[in-house]
């Protein structure tokens, strides 16, 4: 298993953990998802910006970063 596979797995586990926490009666579902999304964003930043698999000048990297953050922002706007 490659380093990036572990980071993708960490992102998946973070989001699933957010779902599980959101199912607890003491935590609202959107709050659990917010926590999981923020944790997954840490893995995302590690994979894309700290040690990118492609040169930093690649436009695809910027596109992926923008898409991830727009999706997270859209989720936050719709549930809040």
mmJSON file of the N, C-alpha and C atoms, coordinates in Angstrom:
{"data_MODEL":{"atom_site":{
"group_PDB":["ATOM","ATOM","ATOM","ATOM","ATOM","ATOM","ATOM","ATOM","ATOM","ATOM","ATOM","ATOM","ATOM","ATOM","ATOM","ATOM","ATOM","ATOM","ATOM","ATOM","ATOM","ATOM","ATOM","ATOM","ATOM","ATOM","ATOM","ATOM","ATOM","ATOM","ATOM","ATOM","ATOM","ATOM","ATOM","ATOM","ATOM","ATOM","ATOM","ATOM","ATOM","ATOM","ATOM","ATOM","ATOM","ATOM","ATOM","ATOM","ATOM","ATOM","ATOM","ATOM","ATOM","ATOM","ATOM","ATOM","ATOM","ATOM","ATOM","ATOM","ATOM","ATOM","ATOM","ATOM","ATOM","ATOM","ATOM","ATOM","ATOM","ATOM","ATOM","ATOM","ATOM","ATOM","ATOM","ATOM","ATOM","ATOM","ATOM","ATOM","ATOM","ATOM","ATOM","ATOM","ATOM","ATOM","ATOM","ATOM","ATOM","ATOM","ATOM","ATOM","ATOM","ATOM","ATOM","ATOM","ATOM","ATOM","ATOM","ATOM","ATOM","ATOM","ATOM","ATOM","ATOM","ATOM","ATOM","ATOM","ATOM","ATOM","ATOM","ATOM","ATOM","ATOM","ATOM","ATOM","ATOM","ATOM","ATOM","ATOM","ATOM","ATOM","ATOM","ATOM","ATOM","ATOM","ATOM","ATOM","ATOM","ATOM","ATOM","ATOM","ATOM","ATOM","ATOM","ATOM","ATOM","ATOM","ATOM","ATOM","ATOM","ATOM","ATOM","ATOM","ATOM","ATOM","ATOM","ATOM","ATOM","ATOM","ATOM","ATOM","ATOM","ATOM","ATOM","ATOM","ATOM","ATOM","ATOM","ATOM","ATOM","ATOM","ATOM","ATOM","ATOM","ATOM","ATOM","ATOM","ATOM","ATOM","ATOM","ATOM","ATOM","ATOM","ATOM","ATOM","ATOM","ATOM","ATOM","ATOM","ATOM","ATOM","ATOM","ATOM","ATOM","ATOM","ATOM","ATOM","ATOM","ATOM","ATOM","ATOM","ATOM","ATOM","ATOM","ATOM","ATOM","ATOM","ATOM","ATOM","ATOM","ATOM","ATOM","ATOM","ATOM","ATOM","ATOM","ATOM","ATOM","ATOM","ATOM","ATOM","ATOM","ATOM","ATOM","ATOM","ATOM","ATOM","ATOM","ATOM","ATOM","ATOM","ATOM","ATOM","ATOM","ATOM","ATOM","ATOM","ATOM","ATOM","ATOM","ATOM","ATOM","ATOM","ATOM","ATOM","ATOM","ATOM","ATOM","ATOM"],
"id":[1,2,3,4,5,6,7,8,9,10,11,12,13,14,15,16,17,18,19,20,21,22,23,24,25,26,27,28,29,30,31,32,33,34,35,36,37,38,39,40,41,42,43,44,45,46,47,48,49,50,51,52,53,54,55,56,57,58,59,60,61,62,63,64,65,66,67,68,69,70,71,72,73,74,75,76,77,78,79,80,81,82,83,84,85,86,87,88,89,90,91,92,93,94,95,96,97,98,99,100,101,102,103,104,105,106,107,108,109,110,111,112,113,114,115,116,117,118,119,120,121,122,123,124,125,126,127,128,129,130,131,132,133,134,135,136,137,138,139,140,141,142,143,144,145,146,147,148,149,150,151,152,153,154,155,156,157,158,159,160,161,162,163,164,165,166,167,168,169,170,171,172,173,174,175,176,177,178,179,180,181,182,183,184,185,186,187,188,189,190,191,192,193,194,195,196,197,198,199,200,201,202,203,204,205,206,207,208,209,210,211,212,213,214,215,216,217,218,219,220,221,222,223,224,225,226,227,228,229,230,231,232,233,234,235,236,237,238,239,240],
"type_symbol":["N","C","C","N","C","C","N","C","C","N","C","C","N","C","C","N","C","C","N","C","C","N","C","C","N","C","C","N","C","C","N","C","C","N","C","C","N","C","C","N","C","C","N","C","C","N","C","C","N","C","C","N","C","C","N","C","C","N","C","C","N","C","C","N","C","C","N","C","C","N","C","C","N","C","C","N","C","C","N","C","C","N","C","C","N","C","C","N","C","C","N","C","C","N","C","C","N","C","C","N","C","C","N","C","C","N","C","C","N","C","C","N","C","C","N","C","C","N","C","C","N","C","C","N","C","C","N","C","C","N","C","C","N","C","C","N","C","C","N","C","C","N","C","C","N","C","C","N","C","C","N","C","C","N","C","C","N","C","C","N","C","C","N","C","C","N","C","C","N","C","C","N","C","C","N","C","C","N","C","C","N","C","C","N","C","C","N","C","C","N","C","C","N","C","C","N","C","C","N","C","C","N","C","C","N","C","C","N","C","C","N","C","C","N","C","C","N","C","C","N","C","C","N","C","C","N","C","C","N","C","C","N","C","C","N","C","C","N","C","C"],
"label_atom_id":["N","CA","C","N","CA","C","N","CA","C","N","CA","C","N","CA","C","N","CA","C","N","CA","C","N","CA","C","N","CA","C","N","CA","C","N","CA","C","N","CA","C","N","CA","C","N","CA","C","N","CA","C","N","CA","C","N","CA","C","N","CA","C","N","CA","C","N","CA","C","N","CA","C","N","CA","C","N","CA","C","N","CA","C","N","CA","C","N","CA","C","N","CA","C","N","CA","C","N","CA","C","N","CA","C","N","CA","C","N","CA","C","N","CA","C","N","CA","C","N","CA","C","N","CA","C","N","CA","C","N","CA","C","N","CA","C","N","CA","C","N","CA","C","N","CA","C","N","CA","C","N","CA","C","N","CA","C","N","CA","C","N","CA","C","N","CA","C","N","CA","C","N","CA","C","N","CA","C","N","CA","C","N","CA","C","N","CA","C","N","CA","C","N","CA","C","N","CA","C","N","CA","C","N","CA","C","N","CA","C","N","CA","C","N","CA","C","N","CA","C","N","CA","C","N","CA","C","N","CA","C","N","CA","C","N","CA","C","N","CA","C","N","CA","C","N","CA","C","N","CA","C","N","CA","C","N","CA","C","N","CA","C","N","CA","C","N","CA","C","N","CA","C","N","CA","C","N","CA","C"],
"label_alt_id":[null,null,null,null,null,null,null,null,null,null,null,null,null,null,null,null,null,null,null,null,null,null,null,null,null,null,null,null,null,null,null,null,null,null,null,null,null,null,null,null,null,null,null,null,null,null,null,null,null,null,null,null,null,null,null,null,null,null,null,null,null,null,null,null,null,null,null,null,null,null,null,null,null,null,null,null,null,null,null,null,null,null,null,null,null,null,null,null,null,null,null,null,null,null,null,null,null,null,null,null,null,null,null,null,null,null,null,null,null,null,null,null,null,null,null,null,null,null,null,null,null,null,null,null,null,null,null,null,null,null,null,null,null,null,null,null,null,null,null,null,null,null,null,null,null,null,null,null,null,null,null,null,null,null,null,null,null,null,null,null,null,null,null,null,null,null,null,null,null,null,null,null,null,null,null,null,null,null,null,null,null,null,null,null,null,null,null,null,null,null,null,null,null,null,null,null,null,null,null,null,null,null,null,null,null,null,null,null,null,null,null,null,null,null,null,null,null,null,null,null,null,null,null,null,null,null,null,null,null,null,null,null,null,null,null,null,null,null,null,null],
"label_comp_id":["UNK","UNK","UNK","UNK","UNK","UNK","UNK","UNK","UNK","UNK","UNK","UNK","UNK","UNK","UNK","UNK","UNK","UNK","UNK","UNK","UNK","UNK","UNK","UNK","UNK","UNK","UNK","UNK","UNK","UNK","UNK","UNK","UNK","UNK","UNK","UNK","UNK","UNK","UNK","UNK","UNK","UNK","UNK","UNK","UNK","UNK","UNK","UNK","UNK","UNK","UNK","UNK","UNK","UNK","UNK","UNK","UNK","UNK","UNK","UNK","UNK","UNK","UNK","UNK","UNK","UNK","UNK","UNK","UNK","UNK","UNK","UNK","UNK","UNK","UNK","UNK","UNK","UNK","UNK","UNK","UNK","UNK","UNK","UNK","UNK","UNK","UNK","UNK","UNK","UNK","UNK","UNK","UNK","UNK","UNK","UNK","UNK","UNK","UNK","UNK","UNK","UNK","UNK","UNK","UNK","UNK","UNK","UNK","UNK","UNK","UNK","UNK","UNK","UNK","UNK","UNK","UNK","UNK","UNK","UNK","UNK","UNK","UNK","UNK","UNK","UNK","UNK","UNK","UNK","UNK","UNK","UNK","UNK","UNK","UNK","UNK","UNK","UNK","UNK","UNK","UNK","UNK","UNK","UNK","UNK","UNK","UNK","UNK","UNK","UNK","UNK","UNK","UNK","UNK","UNK","UNK","UNK","UNK","UNK","UNK","UNK","UNK","UNK","UNK","UNK","UNK","UNK","UNK","UNK","UNK","UNK","UNK","UNK","UNK","UNK","UNK","UNK","UNK","UNK","UNK","UNK","UNK","UNK","UNK","UNK","UNK","UNK","UNK","UNK","UNK","UNK","UNK","UNK","UNK","UNK","UNK","UNK","UNK","UNK","UNK","UNK","UNK","UNK","UNK","UNK","UNK","UNK","UNK","UNK","UNK","UNK","UNK","UNK","UNK","UNK","UNK","UNK","UNK","UNK","UNK","UNK","UNK","UNK","UNK","UNK","UNK","UNK","UNK","UNK","UNK","UNK","UNK","UNK","UNK","UNK","UNK","UNK","UNK","UNK","UNK"],
"label_asym_id":["A","A","A","A","A","A","A","A","A","A","A","A","A","A","A","A","A","A","A","A","A","A","A","A","A","A","A","A","A","A","A","A","A","A","A","A","A","A","A","A","A","A","A","A","A","A","A","A","A","A","A","A","A","A","A","A","A","A","A","A","A","A","A","A","A","A","A","A","A","A","A","A","A","A","A","A","A","A","A","A","A","A","A","A","A","A","A","A","A","A","A","A","A","A","A","A","A","A","A","A","A","A","A","A","A","A","A","A","A","A","A","A","A","A","A","A","A","A","A","A","A","A","A","A","A","A","A","A","A","A","A","A","A","A","A","A","A","A","A","A","A","A","A","A","A","A","A","A","A","A","A","A","A","A","A","A","A","A","A","A","A","A","A","A","A","A","A","A","A","A","A","A","A","A","A","A","A","A","A","A","A","A","A","A","A","A","A","A","A","A","A","A","A","A","A","A","A","A","A","A","A","A","A","A","A","A","A","A","A","A","A","A","A","A","A","A","A","A","A","A","A","A","A","A","A","A","A","A","A","A","A","A","A","A","A","A","A","A","A","A"],
"label_entity_id":["1","1","1","1","1","1","1","1","1","1","1","1","1","1","1","1","1","1","1","1","1","1","1","1","1","1","1","1","1","1","1","1","1","1","1","1","1","1","1","1","1","1","1","1","1","1","1","1","1","1","1","1","1","1","1","1","1","1","1","1","1","1","1","1","1","1","1","1","1","1","1","1","1","1","1","1","1","1","1","1","1","1","1","1","1","1","1","1","1","1","1","1","1","1","1","1","1","1","1","1","1","1","1","1","1","1","1","1","1","1","1","1","1","1","1","1","1","1","1","1","1","1","1","1","1","1","1","1","1","1","1","1","1","1","1","1","1","1","1","1","1","1","1","1","1","1","1","1","1","1","1","1","1","1","1","1","1","1","1","1","1","1","1","1","1","1","1","1","1","1","1","1","1","1","1","1","1","1","1","1","1","1","1","1","1","1","1","1","1","1","1","1","1","1","1","1","1","1","1","1","1","1","1","1","1","1","1","1","1","1","1","1","1","1","1","1","1","1","1","1","1","1","1","1","1","1","1","1","1","1","1","1","1","1","1","1","1","1","1","1"],
"label_seq_id":[1,1,1,2,2,2,3,3,3,4,4,4,5,5,5,6,6,6,7,7,7,8,8,8,9,9,9,10,10,10,11,11,11,12,12,12,13,13,13,14,14,14,15,15,15,16,16,16,17,17,17,18,18,18,19,19,19,20,20,20,21,21,21,22,22,22,23,23,23,24,24,24,25,25,25,26,26,26,27,27,27,28,28,28,29,29,29,30,30,30,31,31,31,32,32,32,33,33,33,34,34,34,35,35,35,36,36,36,37,37,37,38,38,38,39,39,39,40,40,40,41,41,41,42,42,42,43,43,43,44,44,44,45,45,45,46,46,46,47,47,47,48,48,48,49,49,49,50,50,50,51,51,51,52,52,52,53,53,53,54,54,54,55,55,55,56,56,56,57,57,57,58,58,58,59,59,59,60,60,60,61,61,61,62,62,62,63,63,63,64,64,64,65,65,65,66,66,66,67,67,67,68,68,68,69,69,69,70,70,70,71,71,71,72,72,72,73,73,73,74,74,74,75,75,75,76,76,76,77,77,77,78,78,78,79,79,79,80,80,80],
"pdbx_PDB_ins_code":[null,null,null,null,null,null,null,null,null,null,null,null,null,null,null,null,null,null,null,null,null,null,null,null,null,null,null,null,null,null,null,null,null,null,null,null,null,null,null,null,null,null,null,null,null,null,null,null,null,null,null,null,null,null,null,null,null,null,null,null,null,null,null,null,null,null,null,null,null,null,null,null,null,null,null,null,null,null,null,null,null,null,null,null,null,null,null,null,null,null,null,null,null,null,null,null,null,null,null,null,null,null,null,null,null,null,null,null,null,null,null,null,null,null,null,null,null,null,null,null,null,null,null,null,null,null,null,null,null,null,null,null,null,null,null,null,null,null,null,null,null,null,null,null,null,null,null,null,null,null,null,null,null,null,null,null,null,null,null,null,null,null,null,null,null,null,null,null,null,null,null,null,null,null,null,null,null,null,null,null,null,null,null,null,null,null,null,null,null,null,null,null,null,null,null,null,null,null,null,null,null,null,null,null,null,null,null,null,null,null,null,null,null,null,null,null,null,null,null,null,null,null,null,null,null,null,null,null,null,null,null,null,null,null,null,null,null,null,null,null],
"Cartn_x":[0.849,0.0,0.899,0.592,1.365,0.958,1.784,1.51,0.184,-0.083,-1.306,-2.545,-2.366,-3.479,-3.85,-2.845,-3.108,-3.793,-3.368,-4.005,-5.462,-5.726,-7.116,-7.937,-7.324,-8.009,-8.298,-7.361,-7.58,-8.724,-8.843,-9.958,-11.279,-11.32,-12.544,-12.928,-11.955,-12.225,-12.692,-12.113,-12.526,-13.988,-14.381,-15.768,-16.724,-16.33,-17.175,-17.275,-16.179,-16.2,-17.137,-17.147,-18.076,-19.52,-19.808,-21.168,-21.543,-20.641,-20.927,-21.151,-20.299,-20.464,-21.774,-22.127,-23.371,-24.609,-24.474,-25.613,-25.846,-24.89,-25.069,-26.146,-26.942,-28.019,-27.531,-26.334,-25.84,-25.267,-25.062,-24.43,-25.351,-25.562,-26.351,-25.568,-26.293,-25.64,-24.715,-25.167,-24.324,-23.068,-23.118,-21.928,-20.91,-21.402,-20.508,-19.85,-20.645,-20.094,-19.093,-19.356,-18.415,-17.074,-17.104,-15.863,-15.117,-15.838,-15.204,-14.641,-15.347,-14.876,-13.628,-13.594,-12.405,-11.192,-11.414,-10.32,-9.856,-10.794,-10.439,-9.711,-10.056,-9.37,-7.899,-7.6,-6.202,-5.423,-6.026,-5.386,-5.236,-6.252,-6.231,-5.071,-4.926,-3.843,-2.485,-2.376,-1.121,-0.783,-1.782,-1.546,-1.305,-2.007,-1.959,-0.934,-0.752,0.097,1.447,1.495,2.779,3.694,3.146,3.93,3.117,2.984,2.128,2.737,1.878,2.389,2.795,2.443,2.771,3.463,4.125,4.752,3.728,4.158,3.246,2.64,3.237,2.716,1.578,1.233,0.169,-1.185,-1.958,-3.261,-4.303,-4.138,-5.102,-5.101,-3.937,-3.853,-4.673,-4.579,-5.365,-6.855,-7.215,-8.619,-9.195,-8.429,-8.885,-9.06,-8.125,-8.219,-9.44,-9.68,-10.84,-12.135,-12.204,-13.414,-13.689,-12.654,-12.835,-13.383,-12.773,-13.184,-14.542,-14.863,-16.203,-17.267,-16.976,-17.922,-18.138,-17.071,-17.181,-17.946,-17.663,-18.359,-19.844,-20.166,-21.561,-22.308,-21.669,-22.29,-22.582,-21.606,-21.781,-22.894,-22.995,-24.036,-25.416,-25.537,-26.85,-27.342,-26.444,-26.917,-26.988,-26.345,-26.342,-27.45],
"Cartn_y":[-1.172,0.0,1.241,2.153,3.38,4.421,5.438,6.519,7.215,7.44,8.137,7.265,5.953,5.059,5.178,5.28,5.452,6.79,7.836,9.14,9.116,8.472,8.34,7.513,6.465,5.671,6.502,7.365,8.253,9.214,9.689,10.575,9.826,8.604,7.811,7.509,7.102,6.791,8.05,9.193,10.446,10.759,10.619,10.899,9.889,8.616,7.6,7.824,8.237,8.564,9.731,10.718,11.84,11.378,10.411,9.868,9.151,8.338,7.585,8.531,9.541,10.513,11.275,11.577,12.284,11.482,10.17,9.323,9.234,9.7,9.706,10.72,10.414,11.343,12.695,12.74,13.989,14.952,14.481,15.293,15.347,16.538,16.669,16.064,15.501,14.811,15.745,16.96,17.868,18.279,18.266,18.581,17.438,16.212,15.069,15.063,15.38,15.44,16.588,17.692,18.808,18.381,17.731,17.273,16.285,15.331,14.369,15.038,16.019,16.733,17.551,18.17,18.947,18.042,16.879,15.926,15.408,15.101,14.643,15.736,16.984,18.094,18.142,17.781,17.699,16.67,15.499,14.48,14.978,15.676,16.214,17.194,18.1,19.083,18.396,17.354,16.605,15.98,15.409,14.715,15.671,16.793,17.651,18.775,19.332,20.505,20.239,19.398,19.18,18.267,17.17,16.228,15.824,16.705,16.39,15.311,14.502,13.458,13.998,15.228,15.859,17.184,17.76,19.072,20.125,21.073,22.1,22.964,22.989,23.828,23.151,21.93,21.212,21.837,22.19,22.847,21.902,20.616,19.66,19.702,19.913,19.968,21.134,22.266,23.427,23.152,22.488,22.159,21.226,20.23,19.303,20.037,20.909,21.66,22.561,23.242,24.132,23.325,22.206,21.38,20.843,20.371,19.837,20.923,22.088,23.151,23.737,23.818,24.274,23.282,21.992,20.98,21.057,21.212,21.33,22.597,23.699,24.952,24.831,24.215,24.033,23.181,22.153,21.324,22.155,22.927,23.734,24.759,25.346,26.349,25.7,24.505,23.873,23.338,22.937,22.368,23.395,24.492,25.474,26.413],
"Cartn_z":[0.0,0.0,0.0,-0.88,-1.055,-0.011,0.13,1.089,0.773,-0.504,-0.887,-0.677,-0.77,-0.449,1.03,1.884,3.314,3.595,2.892,3.083,2.607,1.48,1.018,1.999,2.538,3.563,4.805,5.181,6.321,6.078,4.854,4.518,4.633,4.117,4.181,5.624,6.421,7.831,8.565,8.255,8.895,8.606,7.345,6.99,7.624,7.638,8.279,9.783,10.392,11.82,12.083,11.185,11.315,11.246,10.366,10.267,11.555,12.076,13.309,14.476,14.605,15.683,15.497,14.254,13.978,14.31,14.384,14.735,16.243,17.026,18.476,18.851,19.865,20.227,20.753,21.316,21.903,20.866,19.63,18.592,17.374,16.853,15.628,14.461,13.497,12.388,11.612,11.34,10.566,11.332,12.656,13.437,13.36,13.397,13.232,11.866,10.834,9.486,9.344,10.014,9.975,10.572,11.714,12.337,11.458,10.887,9.988,8.747,8.216,7.023,7.33,8.482,8.845,9.04,9.641,9.805,8.441,7.556,6.208,5.436,5.684,5.02,5.427,6.67,7.1,6.298,6.075,5.24,3.801,3.313,1.951,1.782,2.727,2.647,2.701,3.512,3.6,2.246,1.588,0.324,-0.837,-0.86,-2.041,-1.918,-0.735,-0.613,0.05,1.064,1.731,0.934,0.413,-0.396,-1.613,-2.589,-3.736,-4.62,-5.24,-6.13,-7.496,-7.788,-9.068,-8.781,-9.774,-9.549,-9.126,-8.341,-7.815,-8.911,-10.084,-11.159,-11.931,-11.594,-12.292,-11.966,-12.994,-12.797,-12.203,-12.415,-11.858,-10.334,-9.754,-8.299,-7.764,-8.409,-7.988,-8.186,-9.267,-9.52,-8.476,-8.077,-7.038,-5.715,-5.381,-4.121,-4.113,-5.215,-5.294,-5.197,-5.914,-5.885,-4.48,-3.787,-2.432,-1.506,-1.527,-0.615,-0.981,-2.261,-2.652,-2.205,-2.335,-1.874,-0.375,0.377,1.831,2.205,1.545,1.812,1.465,0.325,-0.072,0.958,1.47,2.496,3.745,4.173,5.372,5.207,4.026,3.777,3.795,3.234,3.143,4.481,5.376,6.644,7.766,7.603,8.692,8.481],
"occupancy":[1.0,1.0,1.0,1.0,1.0,1.0,1.0,1.0,1.0,1.0,1.0,1.0,1.0,1.0,1.0,1.0,1.0,1.0,1.0,1.0,1.0,1.0,1.0,1.0,1.0,1.0,1.0,1.0,1.0,1.0,1.0,1.0,1.0,1.0,1.0,1.0,1.0,1.0,1.0,1.0,1.0,1.0,1.0,1.0,1.0,1.0,1.0,1.0,1.0,1.0,1.0,1.0,1.0,1.0,1.0,1.0,1.0,1.0,1.0,1.0,1.0,1.0,1.0,1.0,1.0,1.0,1.0,1.0,1.0,1.0,1.0,1.0,1.0,1.0,1.0,1.0,1.0,1.0,1.0,1.0,1.0,1.0,1.0,1.0,1.0,1.0,1.0,1.0,1.0,1.0,1.0,1.0,1.0,1.0,1.0,1.0,1.0,1.0,1.0,1.0,1.0,1.0,1.0,1.0,1.0,1.0,1.0,1.0,1.0,1.0,1.0,1.0,1.0,1.0,1.0,1.0,1.0,1.0,1.0,1.0,1.0,1.0,1.0,1.0,1.0,1.0,1.0,1.0,1.0,1.0,1.0,1.0,1.0,1.0,1.0,1.0,1.0,1.0,1.0,1.0,1.0,1.0,1.0,1.0,1.0,1.0,1.0,1.0,1.0,1.0,1.0,1.0,1.0,1.0,1.0,1.0,1.0,1.0,1.0,1.0,1.0,1.0,1.0,1.0,1.0,1.0,1.0,1.0,1.0,1.0,1.0,1.0,1.0,1.0,1.0,1.0,1.0,1.0,1.0,1.0,1.0,1.0,1.0,1.0,1.0,1.0,1.0,1.0,1.0,1.0,1.0,1.0,1.0,1.0,1.0,1.0,1.0,1.0,1.0,1.0,1.0,1.0,1.0,1.0,1.0,1.0,1.0,1.0,1.0,1.0,1.0,1.0,1.0,1.0,1.0,1.0,1.0,1.0,1.0,1.0,1.0,1.0,1.0,1.0,1.0,1.0,1.0,1.0,1.0,1.0,1.0,1.0,1.0,1.0,1.0,1.0,1.0,1.0,1.0,1.0],
"B_iso_or_equiv":[0.0,0.0,0.0,0.0,0.0,0.0,0.0,0.0,0.0,0.0,0.0,0.0,0.0,0.0,0.0,0.0,0.0,0.0,0.0,0.0,0.0,0.0,0.0,0.0,0.0,0.0,0.0,0.0,0.0,0.0,0.0,0.0,0.0,0.0,0.0,0.0,0.0,0.0,0.0,0.0,0.0,0.0,0.0,0.0,0.0,0.0,0.0,0.0,0.0,0.0,0.0,0.0,0.0,0.0,0.0,0.0,0.0,0.0,0.0,0.0,0.0,0.0,0.0,0.0,0.0,0.0,0.0,0.0,0.0,0.0,0.0,0.0,0.0,0.0,0.0,0.0,0.0,0.0,0.0,0.0,0.0,0.0,0.0,0.0,0.0,0.0,0.0,0.0,0.0,0.0,0.0,0.0,0.0,0.0,0.0,0.0,0.0,0.0,0.0,0.0,0.0,0.0,0.0,0.0,0.0,0.0,0.0,0.0,0.0,0.0,0.0,0.0,0.0,0.0,0.0,0.0,0.0,0.0,0.0,0.0,0.0,0.0,0.0,0.0,0.0,0.0,0.0,0.0,0.0,0.0,0.0,0.0,0.0,0.0,0.0,0.0,0.0,0.0,0.0,0.0,0.0,0.0,0.0,0.0,0.0,0.0,0.0,0.0,0.0,0.0,0.0,0.0,0.0,0.0,0.0,0.0,0.0,0.0,0.0,0.0,0.0,0.0,0.0,0.0,0.0,0.0,0.0,0.0,0.0,0.0,0.0,0.0,0.0,0.0,0.0,0.0,0.0,0.0,0.0,0.0,0.0,0.0,0.0,0.0,0.0,0.0,0.0,0.0,0.0,0.0,0.0,0.0,0.0,0.0,0.0,0.0,0.0,0.0,0.0,0.0,0.0,0.0,0.0,0.0,0.0,0.0,0.0,0.0,0.0,0.0,0.0,0.0,0.0,0.0,0.0,0.0,0.0,0.0,0.0,0.0,0.0,0.0,0.0,0.0,0.0,0.0,0.0,0.0,0.0,0.0,0.0,0.0,0.0,0.0,0.0,0.0,0.0,0.0,0.0,0.0],
"pdbx_formal_charge":[null,null,null,null,null,null,null,null,null,null,null,null,null,null,null,null,null,null,null,null,null,null,null,null,null,null,null,null,null,null,null,null,null,null,null,null,null,null,null,null,null,null,null,null,null,null,null,null,null,null,null,null,null,null,null,null,null,null,null,null,null,null,null,null,null,null,null,null,null,null,null,null,null,null,null,null,null,null,null,null,null,null,null,null,null,null,null,null,null,null,null,null,null,null,null,null,null,null,null,null,null,null,null,null,null,null,null,null,null,null,null,null,null,null,null,null,null,null,null,null,null,null,null,null,null,null,null,null,null,null,null,null,null,null,null,null,null,null,null,null,null,null,null,null,null,null,null,null,null,null,null,null,null,null,null,null,null,null,null,null,null,null,null,null,null,null,null,null,null,null,null,null,null,null,null,null,null,null,null,null,null,null,null,null,null,null,null,null,null,null,null,null,null,null,null,null,null,null,null,null,null,null,null,null,null,null,null,null,null,null,null,null,null,null,null,null,null,null,null,null,null,null,null,null,null,null,null,null,null,null,null,null,null,null,null,null,null,null,null,null],
"auth_seq_id":[1,1,1,2,2,2,3,3,3,4,4,4,5,5,5,6,6,6,7,7,7,8,8,8,9,9,9,10,10,10,11,11,11,12,12,12,13,13,13,14,14,14,15,15,15,16,16,16,17,17,17,18,18,18,19,19,19,20,20,20,21,21,21,22,22,22,23,23,23,24,24,24,25,25,25,26,26,26,27,27,27,28,28,28,29,29,29,30,30,30,31,31,31,32,32,32,33,33,33,34,34,34,35,35,35,36,36,36,37,37,37,38,38,38,39,39,39,40,40,40,41,41,41,42,42,42,43,43,43,44,44,44,45,45,45,46,46,46,47,47,47,48,48,48,49,49,49,50,50,50,51,51,51,52,52,52,53,53,53,54,54,54,55,55,55,56,56,56,57,57,57,58,58,58,59,59,59,60,60,60,61,61,61,62,62,62,63,63,63,64,64,64,65,65,65,66,66,66,67,67,67,68,68,68,69,69,69,70,70,70,71,71,71,72,72,72,73,73,73,74,74,74,75,75,75,76,76,76,77,77,77,78,78,78,79,79,79,80,80,80],
"auth_comp_id":["UNK","UNK","UNK","UNK","UNK","UNK","UNK","UNK","UNK","UNK","UNK","UNK","UNK","UNK","UNK","UNK","UNK","UNK","UNK","UNK","UNK","UNK","UNK","UNK","UNK","UNK","UNK","UNK","UNK","UNK","UNK","UNK","UNK","UNK","UNK","UNK","UNK","UNK","UNK","UNK","UNK","UNK","UNK","UNK","UNK","UNK","UNK","UNK","UNK","UNK","UNK","UNK","UNK","UNK","UNK","UNK","UNK","UNK","UNK","UNK","UNK","UNK","UNK","UNK","UNK","UNK","UNK","UNK","UNK","UNK","UNK","UNK","UNK","UNK","UNK","UNK","UNK","UNK","UNK","UNK","UNK","UNK","UNK","UNK","UNK","UNK","UNK","UNK","UNK","UNK","UNK","UNK","UNK","UNK","UNK","UNK","UNK","UNK","UNK","UNK","UNK","UNK","UNK","UNK","UNK","UNK","UNK","UNK","UNK","UNK","UNK","UNK","UNK","UNK","UNK","UNK","UNK","UNK","UNK","UNK","UNK","UNK","UNK","UNK","UNK","UNK","UNK","UNK","UNK","UNK","UNK","UNK","UNK","UNK","UNK","UNK","UNK","UNK","UNK","UNK","UNK","UNK","UNK","UNK","UNK","UNK","UNK","UNK","UNK","UNK","UNK","UNK","UNK","UNK","UNK","UNK","UNK","UNK","UNK","UNK","UNK","UNK","UNK","UNK","UNK","UNK","UNK","UNK","UNK","UNK","UNK","UNK","UNK","UNK","UNK","UNK","UNK","UNK","UNK","UNK","UNK","UNK","UNK","UNK","UNK","UNK","UNK","UNK","UNK","UNK","UNK","UNK","UNK","UNK","UNK","UNK","UNK","UNK","UNK","UNK","UNK","UNK","UNK","UNK","UNK","UNK","UNK","UNK","UNK","UNK","UNK","UNK","UNK","UNK","UNK","UNK","UNK","UNK","UNK","UNK","UNK","UNK","UNK","UNK","UNK","UNK","UNK","UNK","UNK","UNK","UNK","UNK","UNK","UNK","UNK","UNK","UNK","UNK","UNK","UNK"],
"auth_asym_id":["A","A","A","A","A","A","A","A","A","A","A","A","A","A","A","A","A","A","A","A","A","A","A","A","A","A","A","A","A","A","A","A","A","A","A","A","A","A","A","A","A","A","A","A","A","A","A","A","A","A","A","A","A","A","A","A","A","A","A","A","A","A","A","A","A","A","A","A","A","A","A","A","A","A","A","A","A","A","A","A","A","A","A","A","A","A","A","A","A","A","A","A","A","A","A","A","A","A","A","A","A","A","A","A","A","A","A","A","A","A","A","A","A","A","A","A","A","A","A","A","A","A","A","A","A","A","A","A","A","A","A","A","A","A","A","A","A","A","A","A","A","A","A","A","A","A","A","A","A","A","A","A","A","A","A","A","A","A","A","A","A","A","A","A","A","A","A","A","A","A","A","A","A","A","A","A","A","A","A","A","A","A","A","A","A","A","A","A","A","A","A","A","A","A","A","A","A","A","A","A","A","A","A","A","A","A","A","A","A","A","A","A","A","A","A","A","A","A","A","A","A","A","A","A","A","A","A","A","A","A","A","A","A","A","A","A","A","A","A","A"],
"auth_atom_id":["N","CA","C","N","CA","C","N","CA","C","N","CA","C","N","CA","C","N","CA","C","N","CA","C","N","CA","C","N","CA","C","N","CA","C","N","CA","C","N","CA","C","N","CA","C","N","CA","C","N","CA","C","N","CA","C","N","CA","C","N","CA","C","N","CA","C","N","CA","C","N","CA","C","N","CA","C","N","CA","C","N","CA","C","N","CA","C","N","CA","C","N","CA","C","N","CA","C","N","CA","C","N","CA","C","N","CA","C","N","CA","C","N","CA","C","N","CA","C","N","CA","C","N","CA","C","N","CA","C","N","CA","C","N","CA","C","N","CA","C","N","CA","C","N","CA","C","N","CA","C","N","CA","C","N","CA","C","N","CA","C","N","CA","C","N","CA","C","N","CA","C","N","CA","C","N","CA","C","N","CA","C","N","CA","C","N","CA","C","N","CA","C","N","CA","C","N","CA","C","N","CA","C","N","CA","C","N","CA","C","N","CA","C","N","CA","C","N","CA","C","N","CA","C","N","CA","C","N","CA","C","N","CA","C","N","CA","C","N","CA","C","N","CA","C","N","CA","C","N","CA","C","N","CA","C","N","CA","C","N","CA","C","N","CA","C","N","CA","C","N","CA","C","N","CA","C","N","CA","C"],
"pdbx_PDB_model_num":[1,1,1,1,1,1,1,1,1,1,1,1,1,1,1,1,1,1,1,1,1,1,1,1,1,1,1,1,1,1,1,1,1,1,1,1,1,1,1,1,1,1,1,1,1,1,1,1,1,1,1,1,1,1,1,1,1,1,1,1,1,1,1,1,1,1,1,1,1,1,1,1,1,1,1,1,1,1,1,1,1,1,1,1,1,1,1,1,1,1,1,1,1,1,1,1,1,1,1,1,1,1,1,1,1,1,1,1,1,1,1,1,1,1,1,1,1,1,1,1,1,1,1,1,1,1,1,1,1,1,1,1,1,1,1,1,1,1,1,1,1,1,1,1,1,1,1,1,1,1,1,1,1,1,1,1,1,1,1,1,1,1,1,1,1,1,1,1,1,1,1,1,1,1,1,1,1,1,1,1,1,1,1,1,1,1,1,1,1,1,1,1,1,1,1,1,1,1,1,1,1,1,1,1,1,1,1,1,1,1,1,1,1,1,1,1,1,1,1,1,1,1,1,1,1,1,1,1,1,1,1,1,1,1,1,1,1,1,1,1]
}}}
